[in-house]
Amino acid sequence: MACSAAPVLLLAMTLPLVGPPVARASQPGPSQAAGESAQQLGQESRAGAAPSSPAESALVSVYAQLDFADESWSAALSRALPLPPASASTSPRTLTGLSLTTECNVKPDGFTYCACLPGYQWNASMCSRHQPCQPLHSHQPCGCLVFSPPEAGYCQLLPPVPGTLSLSTWLQAPDSTLNLTFLTSQETTNLSWFLRRRTGSPRPILLQPGSHVSLMSSQGQAVLSITNISHEWEGEYMCCFEAQGFRWELHQVVRVPLKATDVARLPDQLSISCATSPGFQLSCCIPYTPLGYVASWSPAEGSEASLFNTPSDQCLVLTIRHCPAADTTYTCDLQSPGLTPLRVPVSVTIIQDGDTTCPKDSSAVAWNVTKAGHVAQASCPVNKTGTVKRTCGPDGVWGPIHSSCTDTGLLALLQRTQLLWAGQGQPAEEVPQILAQLLEQTVAVSSPSDLLALLGTMTFLAKVVADTRTQLHQSDLEALLKTTDKVLDMDPSSLWTLAQVQTPSAGSDLLLAVETLAGNLYPQDHPFSFSLPNVQLQTQLLGPTVPTDYRVSFSTQPPLWAQIPRRSLAPLVTSNSNITVTSLVLRKLDHLLPSNYEQGLGDSLYATPGLVLSISIMAGGQAFNQGEVIMDFGDRDNTLHCVFWDHHLFQGNGGWSDGGCQVQAANASSTTKCICQHLTAFSILMSRRTVPENPTLEVLSRVGLGASVLALLVCLCVYRLVWRVVVRNKVAYLRHAALLNVVLCLLAADTCFLGAPLLPPGPQSPLCLAAAFLCHFLYLATFFWMLAQALMLAHQLLFVFHQLSKRRVLSLMVVLGYLCPMGFAGVALGLYLPRGQYLGEGACWLDGKGGALYTFVGPVLAIVGLNGLVLAMAMLKLLRPSLSEGPQVEKQQALLGVIKALLVLTPIFGLTWGLGLATLLEEVSIVPHYIFTILNTSQGVFILLFGCLMDRKVREALLKRFCGAQAPNSTISLATNETHILEPSKRRSENVSYEERMT
């Protein structure tokens, strides 16, 4: 035994002595604590012991510490050492033998490392008080301990093993049930089962009850049962326990042969044209197994086999250099000593002349010529596991590509979580690790298979947490919520839609997993609040007494709050348990759930607000699902349905149900509320019947806006040509300047409104937010410039001879036309955006359910009302002198002037927007919608016709520019702010003066 130069502490026991002892001493039992004083010589070990003969040796236990500075200690121990007598009456005794039990070395770090020699071990008491020299799994026997400072103690002699571990056969058939039985006659404690697999971590895996593992124990017996075993369950099984004061470990080795499904073939079938591909490759791969399979291909003539390994598999590749003349079945033979050979076939079909084939295609993956009715296969990219398949149709046309390629990291997490749920591992340690790694792996999701692997991992984690009652820390929940936020942001068309084709319950599984995991936070980590764009979580710990109702609110769009009355929480209160309430809001998830509706909801189409609220309650470690919850989704529509997601409907795919929920209709001051009578795993959203979109209205809107944009551009071109001619006096300049600003604002607003649907909707989109703000501002600016025109016309009607200052009026018009609408738009943005009430759901426009839309509707209706009064004043001005006095011809001319004035001023003053009031009524027919759409989307066309081209000076300027002719004078001239008529002689002087002012 080598020894360092530092002092070595040796602990000795079991000394056979020669001499006449007074009484027989016994070997210390395991109940004696290590480090206790040894029995004194001459002490009687048990009552009634008979005296021994003088020549008989007695085995006694003593404690001795021997320090050696070098390796001469072995020679010193070989000499007989005399021991002093225990008393004067006893004879001298001689030490004839010494059994070493423990060797201690003092390391440079100052700690003493004490290791047991063969046949000895530290007892359980010492093991529990000191750190082992090397990390051990729970309850593993300890043969070396670390002491600081050194402590008196020694390893003890191990008694016979107090039990047996039996197994029917070491070779278990796949899919069978493994039973390991531990039998003992001693009292045992802390019994645990472990599995040390060949692959993966060398650390033994703790086995706990799971979907495959069950543990049973009774007096003197313990049984480990594992159902549906596979090669993932082979390895060395260990039964660890404490008995007789020591820790024990029993072992059994189990092997599981491979199944045909464990063998990966690429391809599993092949059709090939010898003319285009004279050679090809076949491969079969198996996972690493200690059974030592030997692989071979047959037939092997004219081919070469090579072996290569991957991190998880070992593969045998067969390279066929010469294409066979006829269809051939190649077989991958896997043989292991003592096992039935495993044979996996691969059929190769040779394409003959005249066969229908699909041509070679190298668009995304290289597809060789394939016979009709066969499936072509290709390998996955690097770091992906699976195959890519494409069917050649019977008519020789390629079908769609189906890929099962999954990221190896995501697949490894899924398999690890499945084994954890089956019973391999410690959930308290592994669930947080998997959640952290899952967040890192979200960037690897690039296909539906990747998404399903990620969702599957979350689903199995939720099952593990629910079955084992594992609790999570705040950091674990943050990783979960960040992962969920990223999953909800993944592209629906390229990922979610295709994933739901394979697994229709994908969205429902995500909801259930997040609900379950979020409701298992450690009590000491409450309260906890976390917010992301698509996920918001709030938890609260209620004490033994619940003084008030539970309330929670979320800054969503629309705003959302929920309340649980105290009467629902009071029955859950006990003297020694707290109540935890977890409220979770998920955005976009409702659009990812299947459109399944319970029978009571009928087959109507429904729209959802984009929010799902989940509330769960835990009390005393148990979930409760009975109680009242009141929710407000910020909607004033009385035709809503309060529903929750029932995971059990539609064969487990889930569906919306209104069972136990009712609507509390909104009144003048509140929004519609939902009242439901269940809580646990509760997910509620507002489901509203929607009128199917009218394609005719949509077409009319687009065509009208497009025509308005073109008409307004033409109007700008006309002004470019005739501007100097038509603005020769002050009044005309102000009138046409106002109309020009109306044209510019309406042109920009219509263009922005047409482009807004092309932007991604939602408050997280800066472009969508900017488009909504610009549309709001530009349309308001259009109406305020219309108001400026109306006010100027009213001034001319009321103060005929009053002179206007061009600079002052123009300044006031700019302030009214731009600063006022900017104020309204800015206030709406600052007031409603922080509340989540600025943008409507799914559109880049103001929210029609909150107050943001009223900052547009209110000013518009007020302006329309004022402009209507000005229009009425103009009509009275035209009718008053002619209809009361004058011949019939002049009356007809006056009526014609009124009609023309209405045609001109109505679109320019925006009076058609007053029809919007009719469209807001619930029971109104579709006719006002058509009228409103046609008139207002075509407003630019009307401005071009009646506001620009009907102006006499504009027409004269155009005719003079293009035709060189002077237009005849008209008896009636109507324009935006120019409405006059030639009067009889007694009124002519007044009207001439008015005409001069307006022209």
Rosetta blueprint (number, residue, H / E / L):
1 M L
2 A L
3 C L
4 S L
5 A L
6 A L
7 P L
8 V E
9 L E
10 L E
11 L E
12 A E
13 M E
14 T L
15 L E
16 P E
17 L E
18 V E
19 G L
20 P L
21 P L
22 V L
23 A L
24 R L
25 A L
26 S L
27 Q L
28 P L
29 G L
30 P L
31 S L
32 Q L
33 A L
34 A L
35 G L
36 E L
37 S L
38 A L
39 Q L
40 Q L
41 L L
42 G L
43 Q L
44 E L
45 S L
46 R L
47 A L
48 G L
49 A L
50 A L
51 P L
52 S L
53 S L
54 P L
55 A L
56 E L
57 S L
58 A E
59 L E
60 V E
61 S L
62 V L
63 Y L
64 A L
65 Q E
66 L E
67 D L
68 F L
69 A L
70 D L
71 E L
72 S L
73 W H
74 S H
75 A H
76 A H
77 L H
78 S L
79 R L
80 A L
81 L E
82 P E
83 L E
84 P L
85 P L
86 A L
87 S L
88 A L
89 S L
90 T L
91 S L
92 P L
93 R E
94 T E
95 L E
96 T L
97 G L
98 L L
99 S E
100 L E
101 T E
102 T E
103 E E
104 C E
105 N E
106 V E
107 K L
108 P L
109 D L
110 G L
111 F L
112 T E
113 Y E
114 C E
115 A E
116 C E
117 L L
118 P L
119 G L
120 Y E
121 Q E
122 W L
123 N L
124 A H
125 S H
126 M H
127 C H
128 S H
129 R H
130 H L
131 Q E
132 P E
133 C L
134 Q L
135 P L
136 L L
137 H L
138 S L
139 H L
140 Q L
141 P L
142 C L
143 G L
144 C E
145 L E
146 V E
147 F E
148 S L
149 P L
150 P L
151 E L
152 A L
153 G L
154 Y L
155 C L
156 Q E
157 L E
158 L L
159 P L
160 P L
161 V L
162 P L
163 G L
164 T E
165 L E
166 S E
167 L E
168 S L
169 T L
170 W L
171 L E
172 Q L
173 A L
174 P L
175 D L
176 S L
177 T L
178 L E
179 N E
180 L E
181 T E
182 F E
183 L E
184 T L
185 S L
186 Q L
187 E L
188 T L
189 T E
190 N E
191 L E
192 S E
193 W E
194 F E
195 L E
196 R E
197 R L
198 R L
199 T L
200 G L
201 S L
202 P L
203 R L
204 P L
205 I E
206 L E
207 L E
208 Q L
209 P L
210 G L
211 S L
212 H L
213 V E
214 S E
215 L E
216 M E
217 S E
218 S E
219 Q L
220 G L
221 Q E
222 A E
223 V E
224 L E
225 S E
226 I E
227 T L
228 N L
229 I L
230 S L
231 H H
232 E H
233 W H
234 E L
235 G E
236 E E
237 Y E
238 M E
239 C E
240 C E
241 F E
242 E E
243 A E
244 Q L
245 G L
246 F E
247 R E
248 W E
249 E E
250 L E
251 H E
252 Q E
253 V E
254 V E
255 R E
256 V L
257 P L
258 L L
259 K L
260 A H
261 T H
262 D H
263 V L
264 A E
265 R E
266 L E
267 P L
268 D L
269 Q E
270 L E
271 S E
272 I E
273 S L
274 C L
275 A L
276 T L
277 S L
278 P L
279 G L
280 F E
281 Q E
282 L E
283 S E
284 C E
285 C E
286 I E
287 P E
288 Y L
289 T L
290 P L
291 L L
292 G L
293 Y L
294 V E
295 A E
296 S E
297 W E
298 S E
299 P L
300 A L
301 E L
302 G L
303 S E
304 E E
305 A E
306 S E
307 L E
308 F E
309 N E
310 T L
311 P L
312 S L
313 D E
314 Q E
315 C E
316 L E
317 V E
318 L E
319 T E
320 I E
321 R L
322 H L
323 C L
324 P L
325 A L
326 A L
327 D L
328 T E
329 T E
330 Y E
331 T E
332 C E
333 D E
334 L E
335 Q E
336 S L
337 P L
338 G L
339 L L
340 T L
341 P L
342 L E
343 R E
344 V E
345 P E
346 V E
347 S E
348 V E
349 T E
350 I E
351 I L
352 Q L
353 D L
354 G L
355 D L
356 T L
357 T E
358 C E
359 P L
360 K L
361 D E
362 S L
363 S L
364 A L
365 V L
366 A L
367 W E
368 N L
369 V L
370 T E
371 K E
372 A L
373 G L
374 H L
375 V E
376 A E
377 Q E
378 A E
379 S E
380 C L
381 P L
382 V L
383 N L
384 K E
385 T E
386 G L
387 T E
388 V E
389 K E
390 R E
391 T E
392 C E
393 G L
394 P L
395 D L
396 G L
397 V L
398 W E
399 G E
400 P E
401 I E
402 H E
403 S E
404 S L
405 C L
406 T E
407 D E
408 T H
409 G H
410 L H
411 L H
412 A H
413 L H
414 L H
415 Q H
416 R H
417 T H
418 Q H
419 L H
420 L H
421 W H
422 A H
423 G L
424 Q E
425 G L
426 Q L
427 P H
428 A H
429 E H
430 E H
431 V H
432 P H
433 Q H
434 I H
435 L H
436 A H
437 Q H
438 L H
439 L H
440 E H
441 Q H
442 T H
443 V H
444 A H
445 V L
446 S L
447 S L
448 P H
449 S H
450 D H
451 L H
452 L H
453 A H
454 L H
455 L H
456 G H
457 T H
458 M H
459 T H
460 F H
461 L H
462 A H
463 K H
464 V H
465 V H
466 A H
467 D H
468 T H
469 R L
470 T L
471 Q L
472 L E
473 H L
474 Q H
475 S H
476 D H
477 L H
478 E H
479 A H
480 L H
481 L H
482 K H
483 T H
484 T H
485 D H
486 K H
487 V H
488 L H
489 D L
490 M L
491 D L
492 P H
493 S H
494 S H
495 L H
496 W H
497 T H
498 L H
499 A H
500 Q H
501 V H
502 Q H
503 T L
504 P L
505 S L
506 A H
507 G H
508 S H
509 D H
510 L H
511 L H
512 L H
513 A H
514 V H
515 E H
516 T H
517 L H
518 A H
519 G L
520 N L
521 L E
522 Y L
523 P H
524 Q H
525 D H
526 H L
527 P L
528 F E
529 S E
530 F E
531 S E
532 L L
533 P L
534 N L
535 V E
536 Q E
537 L E
538 Q E
539 T E
540 Q E
541 L E
542 L E
543 G L
544 P L
545 T L
546 V L
547 P L
548 T L
549 D L
550 Y E
551 R E
552 V E
553 S E
554 F E
555 S L
556 T L
557 Q L
558 P L
559 P L
560 L E
561 W E
562 A E
563 Q E
564 I E
565 P L
566 R H
567 R H
568 S H
569 L H
570 A H
571 P H
572 L H
573 V L
574 T E
575 S L
576 N L
577 S E
578 N L
579 I E
580 T E
581 V E
582 T E
583 S E
584 L E
585 V E
586 L E
587 R E
588 K L
589 L H
590 D H
591 H H
592 L L
593 L L
594 P L
595 S L
596 N L
597 Y E
598 E L
599 Q H
600 G H
601 L H
602 G L
603 D L
604 S L
605 L L
606 Y E
607 A E
608 T L
609 P L
610 G L
611 L E
612 V E
613 L E
614 S E
615 I E
616 S E
617 I E
618 M E
619 A E
620 G L
621 G L
622 Q E
623 A E
624 F E
625 N L
626 Q E
627 G E
628 E E
629 V E
630 I E
631 M E
632 D E
633 F L
634 G L
635 D L
636 R L
637 D L
638 N L
639 T L
640 L E
641 H E
642 C E
643 V E
644 F E
645 W E
646 D E
647 H L
648 H L
649 L L
650 F L
651 Q L
652 G L
653 N L
654 G L
655 G E
656 W E
657 S E
658 D L
659 G L
660 G L
661 C E
662 Q E
663 V E
664 Q E
665 A L
666 A L
667 N L
668 A L
669 S L
670 S L
671 T L
672 T L
673 K E
674 C E
675 I E
676 C E
677 Q E
678 H E
679 L L
680 T L
681 A L
682 F E
683 S E
684 I E
685 L E
686 M E
687 S E
688 R E
689 R E
690 T L
691 V L
692 P L
693 E L
694 N L
695 P H
696 T H
697 L H
698 E H
699 V H
700 L H
701 S H
702 R H
703 V H
704 G H
705 L H
706 G H
707 A H
708 S H
709 V H
710 L H
711 A H
712 L H
713 L H
714 V H
715 C H
716 L H
717 C H
718 V H
719 Y H
720 R H
721 L H
722 V H
723 W H
724 R H
725 V H
726 V H
727 V L
728 R L
729 N L
730 K H
731 V H
732 A H
733 Y H
734 L H
735 R H
736 H H
737 A H
738 A H
739 L H
740 L H
741 N H
742 V H
743 V H
744 L H
745 C H
746 L H
747 L H
748 A H
749 A H
750 D H
751 T H
752 C H
753 F H
754 L H
755 G H
756 A H
757 P H
758 L H
759 L L
760 P L
761 P L
762 G L
763 P L
764 Q L
765 S L
766 P H
767 L H
768 C H
769 L H
770 A H
771 A H
772 A H
773 F H
774 L H
775 C H
776 H H
777 F H
778 L H
779 Y H
780 L H
781 A H
782 T H
783 F H
784 F H
785 W H
786 M H
787 L H
788 A H
789 Q H
790 A H
791 L H
792 M H
793 L H
794 A H
795 H H
796 Q H
797 L H
798 L H
799 F L
800 V L
801 F L
802 H L
803 Q L
804 L L
805 S L
806 K H
807 R H
808 R H
809 V H
810 L H
811 S H
812 L H
813 M H
814 V H
815 V H
816 L H
817 G H
818 Y H
819 L H
820 C H
821 P H
822 M H
823 G H
824 F H
825 A H
826 G H
827 V H
828 A H
829 L H
830 G H
831 L H
832 Y H
833 L L
834 P L
835 R L
836 G L
837 Q L
838 Y L
839 L E
840 G L
841 E L
842 G L
843 A L
844 C L
845 W L
846 L E
847 D L
848 G L
849 K L
850 G L
851 G L
852 A L
853 L L
854 Y H
855 T H
856 F H
857 V H
858 G H
859 P H
860 V H
861 L H
862 A H
863 I H
864 V H
865 G H
866 L H
867 N H
868 G H
869 L H
870 V H
871 L H
872 A H
873 M H
874 A H
875 M H
876 L H
877 K H
878 L H
879 L H
880 R H
881 P H
882 S H
883 L H
884 S L
885 E L
886 G L
887 P L
888 Q H
889 V H
890 E H
891 K H
892 Q H
893 Q H
894 A H
895 L H
896 L H
897 G H
898 V H
899 I H
900 K H
901 A H
902 L H
903 L H
904 V H
905 L H
906 T H
907 P H
908 I H
909 F L
910 G L
911 L H
912 T H
913 W H
914 G H
915 L H
916 G H
917 L H
918 A H
919 T H
920 L L
921 L L
922 E L
923 E L
924 V L
925 S L
926 I L
927 V H
928 P H
929 H H
930 Y H
931 I H
932 F H
933 T H
934 I H
935 L H
936 N H
937 T H
938 S L
939 Q H
940 G H
941 V H
942 F H
943 I H
944 L H
945 L H
946 F H
947 G H
948 C H
949 L H
950 M L
951 D L
952 R H
953 K H
954 V H
955 R H
956 E H
957 A H
958 L H
959 L H
960 K H
961 R H
962 F H
963 C L
964 G L
965 A L
966 Q L
967 A L
968 P L
969 N L
970 S L
971 T L
972 I E
973 S E
974 L E
975 A L
976 T L
977 N L
978 E L
979 T E
980 H E
981 I E
982 L L
983 E L
984 P L
985 S H
986 K H
987 R H
988 R H
989 S H
990 E H
991 N H
992 V H
993 S H
994 Y H
995 E H
996 E H
997 R H
998 M H
999 T L
